Amino acid sequence: MMNARIYTLILTAMVMAGLPALQVTAQPGADMDRFIDGLMQQMTIEEKIGQLNLVTAGEVTTGSVVSTGVEAKIKEGKIGGIFSMTTPKRIRAAQELAVNQSRLKIPLIFGLDVIHGYKTIFPIPLGLAATWDMSLIEETARISAVEAAADGLNWTFSPMVDISRDARWGRISEGSGEDTYLTSRIAEAMVHGYQGNDLAADNTLMACVKHFALYGAAEAGRDYNATDMSLHRMYNEYLPPYKAAIDAGAGSVMTSFNDINGVPATANKWLMTDVLRDQWGFGGFVVTDYTAVNELVDHGLGDLQEVSARSLQAGIDMDMVGEGFLTTLKKSLDAGRVSEADIDRACRRVLEAKYKLGLFDDPFRYCDESRAEAAILHPAHLAKAREAAGKSFVLLKNDERVLPLKKSGTVALIGPLANTGSNMPGTWSVSADLEHTPSLLEGMRAVLGNRVNIIHHHGSNLLEDADYQERATMFGRTIPRDDRPEAEILAEAVAAAQQADVIVAALGESSEMSGESSSRTDIGIPAIQQRLLAELLKTGKPVVLVLFTGRPLTLTWEHEQVPAILNAWFGGTETGKAMADVLFGDVNPSGKLPATFPRHVGQLPLYYSHKNTGRPLADGQWFQKFRSNYLDVPNEPLYPFGYGLSYTTFAYGDVTLSSDSLQSTGSLEVSVAVRNAGDYAGEEVVQLYIRDVVGSVTRPVKELKGFRKIRLAPGESERVTFKLTVDDLKFYNAHLDFVAEPGEFVVFVGTNSRDTQEARFVLAD
């Protein structure tokens, strides 16, 4: 067995190099086909159906049902995989049942929701997207795989690539925001990070791209709700990130819960077979989401036997938790409702995944306890988590250069989110150690020591309604309530603030106010916290709002009143330390918003790449009768997509093009000079957008087509160059042909989607 110290050195070198370690020989191809052919010839129909059954061990809560009789079913060959089971010891025990006591000794696959870290937790996916740093994002997925694989796992239900443009939907926190291009690049990075160069290496995880498809477009922003969308919008805006993940090699796909134009995804043959298999060439396996087959009954598609048969025929390979496949497919086969070929097809795909993971070569390759001891929460991983958190924070406002703060004097840290370590990992951090995650207060004290005197007060309850607060702090994310009168609590908080030179107000959402089944109709900071903020502003002290959120919030009042706003999302294990780094100037914030922040919830859905109406409102205008606008608020968002400030200032030169025309087989260079005109070294995300001026179908007013993250010292300049080709101009037309149409294009370059400079070129015939 490898010495733990030696393993640590190898692991650190491998992670820093971004490479998988310990290559093995099991590879897909002819050998795999021969092996699986021989195995399936020995399998009974019941054993084949058993491979399609995914159960939960119930170690963490990710749904409302817990599987029963798991041990007996493993021995009987009635289980293909288990999720929500961790540690090499437990996984070895379960695997031994499969390979020692089942008839054909077929190993199990073990999965978990490793969404933004395993034990070392990185920022929530929406926060990671705000880094616009693909190398960093890939590295966080690589580290997640290293830790999870060391603890016995080989499959993750990630990346989640659902486009969402409605901040009421809680699971916007689990995705990468509103933009097709940015989300597609992140999908690729995540898959490469999880799967490495060889799935059979013992430090990789098979990725599972989810939720296929259109889950983020649920009506009214209400989770699990129906989706109704044109094919044109699907293909151009919502489907590309799933395809990007598949093209990057994702080994599996998870279905979405939602109805899609009348047919729920899990029973949608057009989606699961015509698009996924036939059009895109996906060769991996498809697993349902939690009990999604059973839920087709409530969708109104029939009883459990009927919906199970329909799901299998649609192209589903593995049934998560509901056991509809296990309990009904044999009856449907006997009744002629499904064929053995249908069952064989699904069984083969599951067996192929196990082969690619090297499980037939060594079922216990992920069960070395010394690896877990060496890999999990490695100092290099924690350092990367701190870096990722610092790069995810978005500076929304900084009037009069309130930030960065001085490393001296007294700071009042006030608010219900100031001292709750359990909320710092954010939603869907199911394996996080909540008891030992530093809070913002603890992280700041650890970083600053005795250089800054920190006074703390909780300031207010998270929410005025105790029942609402209980719903918002589930799964161990409790924030204690203070049942004294609000006025009494406020008076104490103000008295504490009066002793300080500056006030840091830690406000916003708790971690479970976003995420699955956490939709909100009011996406503002809770009123009780707003009242606290108003009282703190009355002290006349400088106030910095540190905003915790898993979604875009409506911050119109806060933007008007508070001099400095720093959006923290939920930064993961090292949130507290990373926030101290940024607040006190050791790290210059560089995050850019991956989702638009509205002025009012009534603007939703809101996104930058919208289309014009026939009666568009001119830029910068508010109300004109018989134009597309509101009576009460402007059309424009509070903070646009791609927005984010810095402690320094970046000056952009004019946009220049290498030519005023682009030939069909050539390329065109777009360049701009960017200079750091301020006093701090900093990173800037230079963003490139295009507009197709005239099309055979209506086209968005802007579409992101490229970005570069650069670092400049004070006074330093860099010329940033992008290369455009015809492929960058292609879209799906009315016939769903992927084409670029000759004509005029506008190219925009700037610091966000609103503040840009432009140039024009023509795509030649």
Stockholm file with secondary structure:
# STOCKHOLM 1.0

chainA/1-765         MMNARIYTLILTAMVMAGLPALQVTAQPGADMDRFIDGLMQQMTIEEKIGQLNLVTAGEVTTGSVVSTGVEAKIKEGKIGGIFSMTTPKRIRAAQELAVNQSRLKIPLIFGLDVIHGYKTIFPIPLGLAATWDMSLIEETARISAVEAAADGLNWTFSPMVDISRDARWGRISEGSGEDTYLTSRIAEAMVHGYQGNDLAADNTLMACVKHFALYGAAEAGRDYNATDMSLHRMYNEYLPPYKAAIDAGAGSVMTSFNDINGVPATANKWLMTDVLRDQWGFGGFVVTDYTAVNELVDHGLGDLQEVSARSLQAGIDMDMVGEGFLTTLKKSLDAGRVSEADIDRACRRVLEAKYKLGLFDDPFRYCDESRAEAAILHPAHLAKAREAAGKSFVLLKNDERVLPLKKSGTVALIGPLANTGSNMPGTWSVSADLEHTPSLLEGMRAVLGNRVNIIHHHGSNLLEDADYQERATMFGRTIPRDDRPEAEILAEAVAAAQQADVIVAALGESSEMSGESSSRTDIGIPAIQQRLLAELLKTGKPVVLVLFTGRPLTLTWEHEQVPAILNAWFGGTETGKAMADVLFGDVNPSGKLPATFPRHVGQLPLYYSHKNTGRPLADGQWFQKFRSNYLDVPNEPLYPFGYGLSYTTFAYGDVTLSSDSLQSTGSLEVSVAVRNAGDYAGEEVVQLYIRDVVGSVTRPVKELKGFRKIRLAPGESERVTFKLTVDDLKFYNAHLDFVAEPGEFVVFVGTNSRDTQEARFVLAD
#=GR chainA/1-765 SS CCCHHHHHHHHHHHHHHTCCCSCCSCCSSHHHHHHHHHHHHHCCHHHHHHTTEEEECCSSCSSSCCCCSHHHHHHTTCCSEEESCCSHHHHHHHHHIIIIISSSCCCCEEEECCSSBSSSBCCCHHHHHTTCCHHHHHHHHHHHHHHHHHTTCCEECCCBCCCCCCTTSGGGGGSCCSCHHHHHHHHHHHHHHHHTTCTTSTTCCBCEEEEETTGGGCGGGCTTCCBCCCHHHIIIIISHHHHHHHHTTCSEEEECSSEETTEEGGGCHIIIIIIIIIITCCCSEEECSTTHHHHHHHHTSCCHHHHHHHHHHHTCCBEESSCHHHHHHHHHHHTTSSCHHHHHHHHHHHHHHHHHTTTTTCTTTTCCHHHHHHHTTCHHHHHHHHHHHHHHCEEEEEGGGCCSCCSSSEEEEESTTSSCGGGTTCSSCTTCCGGGSCCHHHHHHHHHTTSSEEEEECCSCSCSSHHHHHHTTCTTCCCCCCCSCHHHHHHHHHHHHHTSSEEEEEEECCGGGSSTTCCCSCCBCCHHHHHHHHHHHHTCSCEEEEEECSSCCBCHHHHHHCSEEEEEECCCTTHHHHHHHHHTTSSCCCCCCSSCBCSSGGGCSCCTTCBCCSSCCCTTCCCCTTSSCCSSSCSSCSBCTTCCBCSSCEEECCCEESCSEECTTCEEEEEEEEEECSSSCEEEEEEEEEEESSCSSCCBSCEEEEEEEEEECTTCEEEEEEEEEGGGGCEECTTCCEECCCEEEEEEEESSSSSEEEEEEEECC
#=GC SS_cons         CCCHHHHHHHHHHHHHHTCCCSCCSCCSSHHHHHHHHHHHHHCCHHHHHHTTEEEECCSSCSSSCCCCSHHHHHHTTCCSEEESCCSHHHHHHHHHIIIIISSSCCCCEEEECCSSBSSSBCCCHHHHHTTCCHHHHHHHHHHHHHHHHHTTCCEECCCBCCCCCCTTSGGGGGSCCSCHHHHHHHHHHHHHHHHTTCTTSTTCCBCEEEEETTGGGCGGGCTTCCBCCCHHHIIIIISHHHHHHHHTTCSEEEECSSEETTEEGGGCHIIIIIIIIIITCCCSEEECSTTHHHHHHHHTSCCHHHHHHHHHHHTCCBEESSCHHHHHHHHHHHTTSSCHHHHHHHHHHHHHHHHHTTTTTCTTTTCCHHHHHHHTTCHHHHHHHHHHHHHHCEEEEEGGGCCSCCSSSEEEEESTTSSCGGGTTCSSCTTCCGGGSCCHHHHHHHHHTTSSEEEEECCSCSCSSHHHHHHTTCTTCCCCCCCSCHHHHHHHHHHHHHTSSEEEEEEECCGGGSSTTCCCSCCBCCHHHHHHHHHHHHTCSCEEEEEECSSCCBCHHHHHHCSEEEEEECCCTTHHHHHHHHHTTSSCCCCCCSSCBCSSGGGCSCCTTCBCCSSCCCTTCCCCTTSSCCSSSCSSCSBCTTCCBCSSCEEECCCEESCSEECTTCEEEEEEEEEECSSSCEEEEEEEEEEESSCSSCCBSCEEEEEEEEEECTTCEEEEEEEEEGGGGCEECTTCCEECCCEEEEEEEESSSSSEEEEEEEECC
//
